[in-house]
Amino acid sequence: MNIGIYIYKDVEVLDFSGPFEVFSTANRFLPDEEKWNVSLLSNNHGAVSARGGFNVQSDYSILSHPKLDVVIVPGGIHEPEMTNLKSIDWIAKVAQEADLVASVCTGAFLLAKAGVITDQTVTTHWEDQSDLKAKFPNLTVKSGVRWVDLGGLVTSGGISAGIDMSLRLVEKLKGREIALKTAKQMEFDWNEDGEVL
């Protein structure tokens, strides 16, 4: 199974590194034949300057990568990405092909811009919920939850909520025992305050 996490200029560091850590830690508890391939993807294969000047290397370009089973779109300073048609078109395309699509924080704006979410119940960072409602009025934006699980689509609140959501994804994909082992290995107090619809 291939899990792809999209990164871009000024992406929030924990938005992508938190999920990466969850999936790579979960791999320790999976048999070799079930281990996930977790990769970072960017517009152009190479260095990306994340929020706060944190530099990270992507594994693939969005134009050349393996088929993705799970796609995660993190948040950050997302406004420039909203006008990047190359990225938005790619998100729309891979979301149709993937089994599971998730966003962290303001990544929900990018999913909405790409038409991946249109009239569903979703969540995002508490500070951006009113803006998401204003820009995409057909969405129902849920407050007071760490994540919203619609089956093949999961959105989360901001930054550290992406870790809680990623543990939820591990639970969905590999079962509760693996998710609990992963949280324990990370010494992370898993907040399961999400909503399944």
C-alpha positions, 0 to 999 in steps of 0.5 A: 500500500502506498501512502502519499503526503503532499508537501508545498511551500510553507506547509505546516511541519507537524501537519505532514511529519505527524502523519508520516511518523504515525504510519512509519511507526505503525510499520514496525508492527506490520509483517513485511508483506503488509508494510506501507510505503510512505512518501512525500510528494511535491510539485517538483521532486526536491527540496521544499521549505516548510513553515518556519524555514524547515527544509525537507526533501520530497520523494516524488514529483506529483507528475511522477509517482507510484499509484497512491492508495492513501492521499493526505493533504496537510495545511499551512500557508495554503492560500498560494496553493489555492491558485496553483492549478497544477496542484489543485488538478493533481489533488482532484485526480489522485483523490478519485484514484485513491481508496482513502483521502484525508486532510489535516488542518487547512488542507481541507481548503485544498480539497474543497478547491479541488472539488474533492469535498463539496457538500459534506461535513468536514472540519479544519483548524478552529481558527479557520472554520468560519473562513472555510464556511464562507469560502465553501458555503455548501460544506458543513464545518464541524467544530469541537472535534479532532476529526470527521470520518466519512468513510473514504474521506477523513478531515482533521482539525489543526496541527496535532489533530492530524496525529489523532486522525492518522491513528484513526486511519491506522485503526481503519486500515489495520485494526485497533490493536495496531493503532493502540500499539502505535500510539503507545510506541510514540508515547502519544496520548491518543485523543479519539474525540472524532465523529464518524458519519 
